[in-house]
Amino acid sequence: MFVATLLCDPSTPKLDAALPVNLRNAWGGGDVIWLMPDVAAEFALASVPANFDVVWEECQALGVDLVIQPMEGRRKKMLLADMDSTMIQQECIDELADEAGVGARVADITARAMNGELDFEAALKERVGLLEGLDSGVIETVLATRITYMPGGKELVATMKANGGYAALVSGGFTAFTASVAAALGFDENRANTLLEEGGKLTGQVAMPILGREAKVQALEEISTRLRISEADVLAVGDGANDLGMLQRAGAGVALHAKPTVQAQAKIRVNHGDLTALLFLQGYAVSDFA
């Protein structure tokens, strides 16, 4: 059995009640279950419809995400999440670069790297090099004044943990940020790159080895093995090309507001919902949120 989930942005509830009913009728599905009024609904299906891609495009035009996935095992035991533009709404290195006066240059490199147009490791080294001499205290300033959390993040982590899940934050960004974000959102652990400092200034270098695409896959393998769960029990979420490895290996890999090249290769795409979409996809109703 499969389950079809329709959802939209909770801040602008606009899921027309007729849409899931019409799709259910067209596809011969089960009863429509509302997970949150005007925001998220689901129904069971015997198979994935042949016209799914066409209907998905039509739903996108309405501001609605449509996902079809196997019903069995969709409630996951582990969350493996990217940080930048996923759990938070910014790219930390871009914010640091803006403080250093090289914001536009670094933001361009970041965008191209996240879309898979550049080698991640080389792009990271180049961007960090442009931060040489920046006062390391700027990190705290950026955390306090520039970083905002993606809506639904606290509910996602808290609800999965309340149901026995484990949460790991794995970022190609920096430990100075992941430590703070992980603590604020309730993650059990975090992994990222380390910015090197000397005399209160950034050296323009990052500690080796660099945590990139393969390191995120390695985190999936290591943590799931340690927890004695299978990779099928993992829900991974990210938006950049360096997330594709873990998105494709995890039982459910969600491309959240992702770059075009990532969306093209991801099985589950969420472009309108926030992080609570990952709870709706697991069958949690808003009344189940922690």
MARKE-434865 format. One record per residue (C-alpha): residue in three letters; x, y, z. Coordinates in nm, 4 decimals. Layout:
BEGIN
+------+----------+----------+----------+
! resn !        x !        y !        z !
+------+----------+----------+----------+
!  ala !        X !        Y !        Z !
...
+------+----------+----------+----------+
***
This chain:
BEGIN
+------+----------+----------+----------+
! resn !        x !        y !        z !
+------+----------+----------+----------+
!  met !   0.0000 !   0.0000 !   0.0000 !
!  phe !   0.0978 !   0.3604 !  -0.0599 !
!  val !  -0.0111 !   0.6879 !   0.0951 !
!  ala !  -0.0674 !   1.0180 !  -0.0828 !
!  thr !  -0.0079 !   1.3311 !   0.1237 !
!  leu !  -0.1091 !   1.6814 !   0.0199 !
!  leu !   0.0130 !   1.9792 !   0.2182 !
!  cys !   0.0750 !   2.3514 !   0.1996 !
!  asp !   0.2438 !   2.6261 !   0.4014 !
!  pro !   0.0799 !   2.6325 !   0.7486 !
!  ser !   0.1276 !   3.0102 !   0.7640 !
!  thr !  -0.1114 !   3.0463 !   0.4684 !
!  pro !  -0.3605 !   2.7565 !   0.4972 !
!  lys !  -0.5142 !   2.7069 !   0.1558 !
!  leu !  -0.5529 !   2.3351 !   0.0880 !
!  asp !  -0.8964 !   2.3189 !  -0.0751 !
!  ala !  -1.0982 !   2.0355 !   0.0775 !
!  ala !  -1.2098 !   1.9303 !  -0.2706 !
!  leu !  -0.8553 !   1.8623 !  -0.3958 !
!  pro !  -0.7727 !   1.5490 !  -0.1910 !
!  val !  -1.1266 !   1.4198 !  -0.2410 !
!  asn !  -1.1057 !   1.4631 !  -0.6176 !
!  leu !  -0.7654 !   1.2932 !  -0.6324 !
!  arg !  -0.8862 !   1.0103 !  -0.4102 !
!  asn !  -1.1835 !   0.9565 !  -0.6409 !
!  ala !  -0.9701 !   0.9716 !  -0.9570 !
!  trp !  -0.7115 !   0.7321 !  -0.8224 !
!  gly !  -0.9425 !   0.4942 !  -0.6362 !
!  gly !  -0.7920 !   0.5689 !  -0.2947 !
!  gly !  -0.9152 !   0.5252 !   0.0601 !
!  asp !  -1.0817 !   0.7714 !   0.2949 !
!  val !  -0.9326 !   1.1201 !   0.3167 !
!  ile !  -0.7803 !   1.1875 !   0.6582 !
!  trp !  -0.7098 !   1.5476 !   0.7591 !
!  leu !  -0.3869 !   1.5854 !   0.9560 !
!  met !  -0.4339 !   1.9619 !   0.9940 !
!  pro !  -0.7399 !   2.1520 !   0.8717 !
!  asp !  -0.6759 !   2.3408 !   0.5454 !
!  val !  -0.3056 !   2.2425 !   0.5585 !
!  ala !  -0.2454 !   1.8663 !   0.5289 !
!  ala !  -0.4470 !   1.5614 !   0.4249 !
!  glu !  -0.3733 !   1.2027 !   0.3220 !
!  phe !  -0.5347 !   0.8934 !   0.1756 !
!  ala !  -0.4221 !   0.5377 !   0.1048 !
!  leu !  -0.3528 !   0.4055 !  -0.2456 !
!  ala !  -0.2911 !   0.0610 !  -0.3900 !
!  ser !  -0.0255 !   0.1859 !  -0.6335 !
!  val !   0.1470 !   0.4989 !  -0.7629 !
!  pro !  -0.0707 !   0.6509 !  -1.0393 !
!  ala !   0.0784 !   0.6755 !  -1.3877 !
!  asn !  -0.0043 !   1.0463 !  -1.4087 !
!  phe !   0.1609 !   1.1381 !  -1.0786 !
!  asp !   0.4173 !   1.3731 !  -1.2354 !
!  val !   0.1498 !   1.5673 !  -1.4235 !
!  val !  -0.0681 !   1.6004 !  -1.1137 !
!  trp !   0.2353 !   1.6995 !  -0.9059 !
!  glu !   0.3022 !   1.9921 !  -1.1416 !
!  glu !  -0.0632 !   2.0978 !  -1.1230 !
!  cys !  -0.0527 !   2.0890 !  -0.7424 !
!  gln !   0.2670 !   2.2939 !  -0.7383 !
!  ala !   0.0895 !   2.5647 !  -0.9349 !
!  leu !  -0.1706 !   2.5735 !  -0.6566 !
!  gly !   0.0946 !   2.6085 !  -0.3860 !
!  val !   0.0423 !   2.2494 !  -0.2736 !
!  asp !   0.3010 !   1.9741 !  -0.2249 !
!  leu !   0.2031 !   1.6201 !  -0.3255 !
!  val !   0.3999 !   1.3171 !  -0.2068 !
!  ile !   0.3286 !   0.9471 !  -0.2617 !
!  gln !   0.5336 !   0.6966 !  -0.0636 !
!  pro !   0.5014 !   0.3432 !   0.0740 !
!  met !   0.2684 !   0.3296 !   0.3745 !
!  glu !   0.4710 !   0.0677 !   0.5599 !
!  gly !   0.7617 !   0.2002 !   0.7630 !
!  arg !   0.7036 !   0.5672 !   0.6893 !
!  arg !   0.7306 !   0.6677 !   1.0561 !
!  lys !   1.1065 !   0.6977 !   1.1035 !
!  lys !   1.3357 !   0.6411 !   1.4006 !
!  met !   1.6034 !   0.8953 !   1.3148 !
!  leu !   1.6181 !   1.2470 !   1.1718 !
!  leu !   1.9346 !   1.3400 !   0.9817 !
!  ala !   1.9196 !   1.7081 !   0.8916 !
!  asp !   2.1240 !   1.9626 !   0.7039 !
!  met !   2.1492 !   2.3028 !   0.8752 !
!  asp !   2.1927 !   2.5923 !   0.6322 !
!  ser !   1.8726 !   2.6785 !   0.4417 !
!  thr !   1.7128 !   2.3721 !   0.6036 !
!  met !   1.6943 !   2.4014 !   0.9822 !
!  ile !   1.7836 !   2.7701 !   0.9617 !
!  gln !   1.6825 !   3.0173 !   0.6917 !
!  gln !   2.0339 !   3.1403 !   0.6086 !
!  glu !   2.3704 !   3.0167 !   0.4805 !
!  cys !   2.6054 !   3.0922 !   0.7714 !
!  ile !   2.9118 !   3.1467 !   0.5555 !
!  asp !   2.7214 !   3.4043 !   0.3496 !
!  glu !   2.6307 !   3.5939 !   0.6661 !
!  leu !   2.9918 !   3.5909 !   0.7858 !
!  ala !   3.1062 !   3.7055 !   0.4430 !
!  asp !   2.8598 !   3.9933 !   0.4513 !
!  glu !   3.0143 !   4.1071 !   0.7795 !
!  ala !   3.3570 !   4.0792 !   0.6156 !
!  gly !   3.2512 !   4.2894 !   0.3178 !
!  val !   3.2689 !   4.0081 !   0.0626 !
!  gly !   2.9056 !   3.8988 !   0.0841 !
!  ala !   2.8070 !   3.9118 !  -0.2829 !
!  arg !   3.1156 !   3.7220 !  -0.3990 !
!  val !   3.0738 !   3.4458 !  -0.1423 !
!  ala !   2.6958 !   3.4181 !  -0.1909 !
!  asp !   2.7492 !   3.3558 !  -0.5637 !
!  ile !   2.9965 !   3.0748 !  -0.4925 !
!  thr !   2.7603 !   2.9262 !  -0.2315 !
!  ala !   2.4648 !   2.9223 !  -0.4716 !
!  arg !   2.6662 !   2.7515 !  -0.7442 !
!  ala !   2.8161 !   2.4968 !  -0.5028 !
!  met !   2.4758 !   2.4083 !  -0.3547 !
!  asn !   2.3364 !   2.3540 !  -0.7039 !
!  gly !   2.6212 !   2.1124 !  -0.7790 !
!  glu !   2.7982 !   2.3390 !  -1.0289 !
!  leu !   3.1218 !   2.3524 !  -0.8261 !
!  asp !   3.3272 !   2.1034 !  -0.6278 !
!  phe !   3.2035 !   2.1428 !  -0.2693 !
!  glu !   3.5433 !   2.1126 !  -0.0987 !
!  ala !   3.7191 !   2.3551 !  -0.3315 !
!  ala !   3.4311 !   2.6015 !  -0.3069 !
!  leu !   3.4360 !   2.5857 !   0.0736 !
!  lys !   3.8112 !   2.6494 !   0.0873 !
!  glu !   3.7765 !   2.9457 !  -0.1482 !
!  arg !   3.4962 !   3.1018 !   0.0548 !
!  val !   3.6654 !   3.0474 !   0.3899 !
!  gly !   3.9837 !   3.2001 !   0.2463 !
!  leu !   3.7935 !   3.5229 !   0.1889 !
!  leu !   3.7178 !   3.5402 !   0.5628 !
!  glu !   4.0842 !   3.5611 !   0.6629 !
!  gly !   4.1414 !   3.8215 !   0.9333 !
!  leu !   3.7755 !   3.8483 !   1.0360 !
!  asp !   3.7341 !   3.8877 !   1.4126 !
!  ser !   3.6114 !   3.5522 !   1.5447 !
!  gly !   3.3706 !   3.7384 !   1.7730 !
!  val !   3.1649 !   3.8150 !   1.4631 !
!  ile !   3.0369 !   3.4552 !   1.4801 !
!  glu !   2.8454 !   3.5356 !   1.7996 !
!  thr !   2.7144 !   3.8559 !   1.6418 !
!  val !   2.5863 !   3.6658 !   1.3388 !
!  leu !   2.4234 !   3.4028 !   1.5591 !
!  ala !   2.2492 !   3.6696 !   1.7639 !
!  thr !   2.1394 !   3.9056 !   1.4872 !
!  arg !   2.1244 !   3.7251 !   1.1532 !
!  ile !   2.0188 !   3.3630 !   1.2129 !
!  thr !   1.6518 !   3.2674 !   1.2099 !
!  tyr !   1.5070 !   2.9195 !   1.2368 !
!  met !   1.3045 !   2.7485 !   0.9674 !
!  pro !   0.9392 !   2.7268 !   1.0819 !
!  gly !   0.8442 !   2.3880 !   1.2216 !
!  gly !   1.1946 !   2.2820 !   1.3219 !
!  lys !   1.1350 !   2.2624 !   1.6960 !
!  glu !   0.8110 !   2.0696 !   1.6451 !
!  leu !   0.9830 !   1.8275 !   1.4065 !
!  val !   1.2697 !   1.7443 !   1.6399 !
!  ala !   1.0587 !   1.7379 !   1.9566 !
!  thr !   0.7871 !   1.5174 !   1.8071 !
!  met !   1.0267 !   1.2632 !   1.6626 !
!  lys !   1.2192 !   1.2460 !   1.9899 !
!  ala !   0.8966 !   1.2162 !   2.1909 !
!  asn !   0.8201 !   0.9082 !   1.9807 !
!  gly !   1.1572 !   0.7449 !   2.0455 !
!  gly !   1.3498 !   0.9020 !   1.7582 !
!  tyr !   1.7055 !   1.0352 !   1.7440 !
!  ala !   1.8061 !   1.3649 !   1.5841 !
!  ala !   2.1427 !   1.4456 !   1.4242 !
!  leu !   2.2413 !   1.7755 !   1.2632 !
!  val !   2.5029 !   1.7243 !   0.9919 !
!  ser !   2.6277 !   2.0324 !   0.8107 !
!  gly !   2.8857 !   2.1346 !   0.5538 !
!  gly !   2.8921 !   2.4575 !   0.7548 !
!  phe !   3.0694 !   2.5180 !   1.0819 !
!  thr !   3.0658 !   2.3773 !   1.4342 !
!  ala !   3.0485 !   2.7299 !   1.5787 !
!  phe !   2.6970 !   2.7442 !   1.4355 !
!  thr !   2.5786 !   2.3825 !   1.4543 !
!  ala !   2.6514 !   2.3644 !   1.8278 !
!  ser !   2.4221 !   2.6600 !   1.8922 !
!  val !   2.1493 !   2.5513 !   1.6490 !
!  ala !   2.1537 !   2.1913 !   1.7724 !
!  ala !   2.1174 !   2.3045 !   2.1342 !
!  ala !   1.8336 !   2.5435 !   2.0512 !
!  leu !   1.6337 !   2.2870 !   1.8528 !
!  gly !   1.7026 !   1.9823 !   2.0697 !
!  phe !   1.9270 !   1.7733 !   1.8430 !
!  asp !   2.1096 !   1.4831 !   2.0070 !
!  glu !   2.4343 !   1.5477 !   1.8196 !
!  asn !   2.5875 !   1.7655 !   1.5520 !
!  arg !   2.8697 !   1.7370 !   1.3010 !
!  ala !   3.0240 !   2.0118 !   1.0871 !
!  asn !   3.3485 !   2.1736 !   0.9759 !
!  thr !   3.5733 !   2.3717 !   1.2089 !
!  leu !   3.6853 !   2.7249 !   1.1286 !
!  leu !   4.0460 !   2.7745 !   1.2383 !
!  glu !   4.1258 !   3.0748 !   1.4556 !
!  glu !   4.4452 !   3.2373 !   1.5776 !
!  gly !   4.4733 !   3.5380 !   1.8051 !
!  gly !   4.0997 !   3.6011 !   1.7937 !
!  lys !   4.0965 !   3.6131 !   1.4138 !
!  leu !   3.9850 !   3.3656 !   1.1495 !
!  thr !   4.2871 !   3.2268 !   0.9634 !
!  gly !   4.1017 !   3.1766 !   0.6375 !
!  gln !   4.1376 !   2.8009 !   0.6709 !
!  val !   3.9165 !   2.5136 !   0.7761 !
!  ala !   4.0257 !   2.2041 !   0.9669 !
!  met !   4.0753 !   1.8923 !   0.7586 !
!  pro !   3.9197 !   1.6647 !   0.6528 !
!  ile !   3.6319 !   1.8721 !   0.5191 !
!  leu !   3.2840 !   1.7456 !   0.5929 !
!  gly !   3.1028 !   1.7312 !   0.2596 !
!  arg !   2.8720 !   1.4982 !   0.0705 !
!  glu !   3.0486 !   1.1720 !   0.1600 !
!  ala !   3.0824 !   1.2700 !   0.5257 !
!  lys !   2.7045 !   1.3125 !   0.5461 !
!  val !   2.6579 !   0.9625 !   0.4064 !
!  gln !   2.9168 !   0.8393 !   0.6552 !
!  ala !   2.7194 !   1.0014 !   0.9374 !
!  leu !   2.4072 !   0.8195 !   0.8208 !
!  glu !   2.5943 !   0.4887 !   0.8218 !
!  glu !   2.7732 !   0.5399 !   1.1530 !
!  ile !   2.4808 !   0.6743 !   1.3536 !
!  ser !   2.2260 !   0.4222 !   1.2235 !
!  thr !   2.4708 !   0.1396 !   1.2992 !
!  arg !   2.5310 !   0.2761 !   1.6487 !
!  leu !   2.1564 !   0.3002 !   1.7120 !
!  arg !   2.1057 !  -0.0484 !   1.5671 !
!  ile !   1.8512 !   0.0708 !   1.3158 !
!  ser !   1.8497 !   0.0325 !   0.9390 !
!  glu !   1.9059 !   0.3112 !   0.6876 !
!  ala !   1.5402 !   0.2600 !   0.5927 !
!  asp !   1.4530 !   0.3920 !   0.9399 !
!  val !   1.6163 !   0.7293 !   0.8636 !
!  leu !   1.4459 !   1.0487 !   0.7505 !
!  ala !   1.6999 !   1.2828 !   0.5893 !
!  val !   1.6339 !   1.6421 !   0.4862 !
!  gly !   1.8435 !   1.8953 !   0.2980 !
!  asp !   1.8481 !   2.1422 !   0.0109 !
!  gly !   2.1938 !   2.1338 !  -0.1490 !
!  ala !   2.3914 !   1.9101 !  -0.3827 !
!  asn !   2.6099 !   1.7957 !  -0.0918 !
!  asp !   2.2932 !   1.6505 !   0.0679 !
!  leu !   2.2047 !   1.4251 !  -0.2253 !
!  gly !   2.4065 !   1.1279 !  -0.1012 !
!  met !   2.2232 !   1.1053 !   0.2302 !
!  leu !   1.8871 !   1.1906 !   0.0719 !
!  gln !   1.9214 !   0.9008 !  -0.1704 !
!  arg !   2.0435 !   0.6541 !   0.0936 !
!  ala !   1.7902 !   0.7305 !   0.3667 !
!  gly !   1.4580 !   0.5504 !   0.3880 !
!  ala !   1.2948 !   0.8874 !   0.3198 !
!  gly !   1.5026 !   1.1674 !   0.1694 !
!  val !   1.3256 !   1.5040 !   0.1584 !
!  ala !   1.4468 !   1.7873 !  -0.0650 !
!  leu !   1.3166 !   2.0910 !   0.1250 !
!  his !   1.2895 !   2.4125 !  -0.0796 !
!  ala !   1.5860 !   2.2624 !  -0.2616 !
!  lys !   1.8090 !   2.3720 !  -0.5474 !
!  pro !   1.6915 !   2.2611 !  -0.8967 !
!  thr !   1.9573 !   1.9918 !  -0.9401 !
!  val !   1.8617 !   1.8433 !  -0.6006 !
!  gln !   1.4903 !   1.8418 !  -0.6772 !
!  ala !   1.5600 !   1.6657 !  -1.0056 !
!  gln !   1.7220 !   1.3742 !  -0.8200 !
!  ala !   1.5192 !   1.3550 !  -0.4982 !
!  lys !   1.2215 !   1.1244 !  -0.4538 !
!  ile !   1.0387 !   1.3490 !  -0.2069 !
!  arg !   1.0123 !   1.7223 !  -0.2725 !
!  val !   0.8615 !   1.9820 !  -0.0397 !
!  asn !   0.8516 !   2.3304 !  -0.1899 !
!  his !   0.5614 !   2.4928 !  -0.0071 !
!  gly !   0.5358 !   2.3353 !   0.3377 !
!  asp !   0.7701 !   2.4080 !   0.6273 !
!  leu !   0.9506 !   2.1518 !   0.8440 !
!  thr !   0.6223 !   2.0252 !   0.9899 !
!  ala !   0.5719 !   1.8710 !   0.6444 !
!  leu !   0.8164 !   1.6003 !   0.7540 !
!  leu !   0.5783 !   1.5114 !   1.0371 !
!  phe !   0.2717 !   1.5062 !   0.8128 !
!  leu !   0.4605 !   1.2783 !   0.5725 !
!  gln !   0.5088 !   1.0332 !   0.8602 !
!  gly !   0.1374 !   1.0384 !   0.9388 !
!  tyr !   0.1506 !   1.2642 !   1.2439 !
!  ala !  -0.1505 !   1.4926 !   1.2864 !
!  val !  -0.1036 !   1.8417 !   1.4264 !
!  ser !  -0.2618 !   1.7149 !   1.7514 !
!  asp !   0.0323 !   1.4708 !   1.7819 !
!  phe !   0.2979 !   1.7446 !   1.7686 !
!  ala !   0.5136 !   1.7778 !   2.0783 !
+------+----------+----------+----------+
***
